[in-house]
Amino acid sequence: MNDLFPGIVIPKQECGVLQEAILTVMQQNILQPEPSMLTKVIQLHDTMLVRHAVMLVGPTGGGKTTVLKV
């Protein structure tokens, strides 16, 4: 976002129930709950709420499938 809107600070939104669910699923699948992974799952969730189609792109081993499954 900083590329398109420099200087704009995006406020953190409260998503306690979603974050608890993400942590539960990650622990059930024996995954380490990294803050960056939590952020990416929440970003994907938010994107899927407003888009008809979503494409995950990134390097091999970057966690795309894990984010989608969580």
C-alpha positions as CSV (number, residue, x, y, z in Angstrom):
1,M,0.0,0.0,0.0
2,N,2.9,2.4,0.7
3,D,3.8,2.2,-3.0
4,L,0.4,3.6,-4.0
5,F,-0.3,5.8,-1.0
6,P,3.0,7.0,0.5
7,G,2.7,8.2,4.1
8,I,-0.6,6.5,4.8
9,V,-0.7,4.4,7.9
10,I,-3.2,1.5,7.8
11,P,-4.8,1.0,11.2
12,K,-4.7,-2.4,12.7
13,Q,-8.1,-3.9,13.0
14,E,-9.3,-6.0,15.9
15,C,-10.1,-9.6,14.8
16,G,-9.9,-11.5,18.1
17,V,-12.2,-14.4,17.3
18,L,-10.6,-14.9,13.9
19,Q,-7.1,-14.8,15.4
20,E,-8.0,-17.3,18.1
21,A,-9.4,-19.6,15.4
22,I,-6.2,-19.3,13.3
23,L,-4.1,-20.1,16.3
24,T,-6.2,-23.1,17.1
25,V,-6.0,-24.5,13.6
26,M,-2.3,-23.9,13.4
27,Q,-1.7,-25.7,16.8
28,Q,-3.9,-28.6,15.6
29,N,-1.8,-28.9,12.5
30,I,1.5,-28.7,14.5
31,L,2.4,-25.4,13.0
32,Q,4.4,-22.6,14.7
33,P,2.2,-19.5,14.9
34,E,4.5,-16.8,13.5
35,P,3.1,-13.3,13.5
36,S,3.8,-12.9,9.8
37,M,1.7,-16.0,9.1
38,L,-1.2,-14.7,11.2
39,T,-1.0,-11.4,9.3
40,K,-1.1,-13.2,5.9
41,V,-4.0,-15.4,6.8
42,I,-6.0,-12.4,8.0
43,Q,-5.1,-10.5,4.9
44,L,-6.3,-13.4,2.7
45,H,-9.5,-13.6,4.7
46,D,-10.1,-9.8,4.2
47,T,-9.4,-10.1,0.5
48,M,-11.7,-13.0,0.0
49,L,-14.5,-11.1,1.6
50,V,-14.4,-8.4,-1.1
51,R,-13.1,-10.2,-4.2
52,H,-14.7,-12.8,-6.5
53,A,-11.3,-14.5,-7.2
54,V,-8.0,-14.6,-5.4
55,M,-4.6,-15.7,-6.6
56,L,-1.8,-16.4,-4.2
57,V,1.7,-15.8,-5.7
58,G,5.1,-16.0,-4.2
59,P,8.3,-18.0,-4.0
60,T,8.5,-21.7,-3.5
61,G,8.3,-22.6,0.1
62,G,6.8,-19.2,1.0
63,G,3.8,-20.6,2.8
64,K,1.1,-20.0,0.1
65,T,-0.6,-23.4,0.6
66,T,-0.4,-23.2,4.4
67,V,-2.0,-19.8,4.4
68,L,-4.8,-21.1,2.1
69,K,-5.4,-24.2,4.2
70,V,-5.4,-22.4,7.5
